[in-house]
């Protein structure tokens, strides 16, 4: 695998295993996944697509708060997460809730996060992750710190973080990869390049031909990957993880992908900066359609199996939103009490004031 990647490293060519027709075009790089693991990847992608559709509907009904659609990015998100171990640490951006769910965050808590409830930001015991970062790029600096802590504690784990193409324009991006590179920290930095950030085309954000080549300045490895190819995303992330565990430092991965929906559900209109022809072009690269074709060709997937996953997803979502609806509503004192271990004087005064009101 390393030899295959070394051949493309200097040119920053796009690494691909599965083409748009669902055909294997890079047999040497095919990951060693069992048939059941391949099917599990498909289940997760289908489930996540249904979750996205339902989350958009729930948002429009006023039953969710902040929501960033994920359709189109399932391969980059889930292919990379599938290469992790339970003890690895995820530092997500706000579009990366699916990775948290498959890493162990209960679905009802993901809904509470969207509503701004503090319990949605409390990771259960054993789920090694931070809550989704809203500040663009800040998670890159945090990931460098978490990875450095792992190295000094001699943990055989990695820290992985995600941002979009817009995040690479932030100073935090450079600071994070530079610190991780300088200390050879076991970190994996993923850029989900969906080409438009919030609304600005990537070519107006940088003169660089690829975002992966920004790794050169930090002295670390960088790869461009077909982010609509779940097998390629898994393979490169696993390579990066194995390398980090060996003490060979961090990796920057640029996943070329596309979000089919708006940037967020907070009023963004993608038709103002994207054309219908471009949307159609990327729909032909759909990661789920591509992987489905591949699995069907191997006799590993049927329409009946996919429908079972869809129905399971709908049922799980119904139960999760029901649980979120029934969860105790957040009080002002709940919010204040989680800000500091010991409240500063001014916040203690506010806490006492609201506590008195709540007891009436």
C-alpha positions, 0 to 999 in steps of 0.5 A, spaced: 500 500 500 505 504 501 509 503 495 502 504 491 501 511 495 509 513 494 508 513 486 503 518 486 505 522 492 510 527 489 505 529 483 499 529 488 495 525 483 488 523 485 488 516 488 482 512 486 480 504 487 473 504 485 471 508 479 464 512 477 462 505 474 463 501 480 469 498 477 476 496 481 481 500 477 487 499 482 487 492 484 494 493 488 491 498 493 484 494 494 484 494 502 483 487 505 476 487 507 472 481 508 465 481 505 461 482 511 466 488 512 464 491 505 457 490 507 457 493 513 460 499 510 454 499 505 449 499 511 452 505 514 452 509 508 445 507 506 443 509 514 447 515 514 443 518 507 436 516 510 439 520 517 440 526 512 434 526 509 430 525 515 434 530 519 433 535 513 425 534 514 425 534 522 429 541 521 424 544 517 418 542 522 422 546 527 424 539 531 432 540 530 436 546 530 442 547 527 443 542 521 449 541 516 447 536 510 451 530 509 449 527 503 454 526 498 460 526 503 458 519 506 464 516 503 469 521 505 466 521 512 465 513 513 470 510 509 475 514 514 472 513 520 471 505 518 479 505 518 479 507 526 480 503 532 475 504 538 481 508 542 482 513 537 480 520 538 475 524 533 475 531 533 469 533 528 467 539 524 459 541 524 458 536 518 461 530 521 456 528 526 455 521 522 463 519 524 461 521 531 455 516 531 458 510 528 464 512 533 459 510 539 455 517 540 447 515 541 443 518 535 438 521 540 444 525 543 446 527 536 439 530 535 440 534 542 446 537 540 443 540 534 438 543 539 443 546 543 442 542 549 448 540 553 447 533 553 448 533 546 455 535 547 457 530 553 460 524 550 458 517 553 464 513 557 468 510 552 467 514 546 473 518 545 471 525 541 470 532 542 463 535 540 463 538 533 467 544 532 463 550 530 469 555 529 472 554 522 478 550 523 479 550 530 479 543 531 486 542 527 489 545 533 486 541 538 487 535 534 495 536 534 494 537 541 490 531 543 495 527 538 501 530 542 498 528 548 497 521 545 505 520 543 507 523 550 503 518 553 505 512 549 498 510 546 497 506 540 492 511 537 491 517 533 487 523 533 483 524 527 480 531 525 476 534 519 475 540 516 472 543 509 476 546 503 474 553 507 477 551 513 484 551 509 484 558 509 484 559 516 490 560 520 488 554 525 489 549 519 496 551 518 498 552 525 495 545 527 499 541 521 505 545 523 505 543 530 503 536 529 509 535 523 514 538 528 513 533 533 511 527 529 504 527 532 500 521 531 494 525 527 490 525 521 488 531 518 482 530 513 480 536 508 473 534 505 474 539 499 466 540 496 469 546 492 465 551 495 466 552 502 460 556 504 459 559 498 466 561 495 469 557 490 475 553 492 479 557 486 478 563 489 480 561 496 487 559 494 492 559 488 494 552 490 493 546 485 491 542 490 489 543 498 493 536 499 500 540 497 499 544 503 502 539 507 509 540 504 510 546 508 509 542 514 513 537 512 508 531 512 505 527 507 499 529 503 494 525 499 489 527 494 483 522 494 477 521 490 472 522 496 466 519 493 470 512 493 469 509 500 474 504 498 480 509 497 478 513 503 478 507 507 485 505 504 488 512 505 486 513 512 488 506 514 495 507 511 495 514 515 493 511 521 498 505 521 504 510 519 502 514 525 502 508 530 509 507 527 511 513 529 512 516 522 508 522 523 501 525 521 498 525 514 494 530 510 488 527 506 484 532 501 478 528 499 475 531 493 467 530 494 461 534 494 455 536 498 448 535 494 444 540 499 446 547 502 451 548 506 447 548 512 439 549 513 440 556 516 438 559 509 443 557 504 441 557 497 446 553 493 443 555 486 446 562 487 453 559 486 452 552 483 449 550 477 444 545 475 449 542 470 455 541 476 450 538 480 448 533 475 455 531 474 457 530 481 450 526 482 453 521 477 459 520 482 454 518 488 458 514 493 452 510 494 450 508 487 458 507 486 459 502 491 452 499 490 454 497 483 460 494 486 457 490 491 452 487 486 457 485 482 460 481 487 453 478 489 454 481 496 448 486 496 441 486 494 435 491 493 431 487 499 438 488 504 438 495 502 430 496 504 431 493 510 437 498 512 432 503 510 427 501 514 431 500 520 434 507 519 427 510 519 425 506 526 432 508 529 431 515 527 423 515 530 425 512 537 431 517 537 427 523 536 422 521 541 427 520 546 430 527 545 423 530 545 422 526 552 429 528 555 429 534 560 429 541 557 435 545 558 435 550 564 439 556 564 443 553 570 444 547 567 448 551 561 452 556 566 454 550 571 457 546 565 461 552 563 467 552 568 469 547 574 469 552 579 464 558 576 467 565 576 464 570 581 460 573 576 457 567 573 456 564 580 451 570 581 448 569 575 447 562 577 444 564 584 439 568 580 436 563 575 436 558 580 432 562 585 427 563 579 427 556 577 425 554 584 419 559 584 
